[in-house]
Amino acid sequence: MKRRSCCIPLLAAVAALFVCDAAAQDACRLTLIGTANVAAVQDGRTLALTDGRVLRLAGIEAADESRAALQALAGGQSLRLERLGPDQDRYGRLVAFAFADDAPHSLQQTLVEQGRARVAARVGDKACADMLLGAENRARAAKRGLWADPNFAPLSAEDLAGLAAVRGRFALVEGKVLSVRESGATIYVNFGRRWTRDFTVTILRRLQRSFAAAGVEPKSLTGRRIRVRGFVERRGGPIIAAEVPEQIELLN
């Protein structure tokens, strides 16, 4: 009886996880823009279509090492294409969520669930971001795919050498916020006392309302552990510019 009773909370937690995932799936509203057939897989998130267009999978970051996984999912397939935001990028490539035949989950979600891709800094909608982030968290907890490699683990905000090494690259950074300050048009989320050396997240003040509406009020982050994703740049110390709320996950 004791073993059975111990299993009950675990089963409840698993059930709650699937309920939340289903709710996020339902809340992520995409717009159908058509269908297409895959001619070739170019890299971990880019497909050449038989009609001559190039499809860039929206909402994820994937290296060329993920090409084989995408080939297995999409090679020679007919795809249903759905968009969340603009359906073209500045290079004229089609940008969309892609579903193989009648699959309930997008190629993006499947790649993230397999640990073959990470959620991008900009997804375009909180519900859709939450759906992908849930898949990423499960893959990371299970050490699937790229998460089995310690080089892909989220960096500590205190790891200044590690942050310097990924300058100009996409990364996940975790740490405890020391303070939040405003200066001019910018909010600075500080992880250390010296801006010339320590890691900082910047948020434009004009975006504060959208962050607060998504449950990420910048001024309430002091003392919180957060995970932030984006491209690491240097402005004094290392920084990530947060432009959308889904870039920040609250860890406690």
Secondary structure by P-SEA (a helix, b strand, c coil): caaaaaaaaaaaaaaaaaaaaaaaaaabbbbbcbbbbbcccccccbbbcccccccccccccccccaaaaaaaccccbbbbbbbcccccccccccbbbbbcccccccaaaaaaaacccccccccccaaaaaaaaaaaaaaaaacccccccccccbbbccaaaaaaaaccccbbbbbbbccccccccbbbbccccccccbbbbbbbccaaaaaaaaccccccccccccccccbbbbcccbbbbbcccccccccc
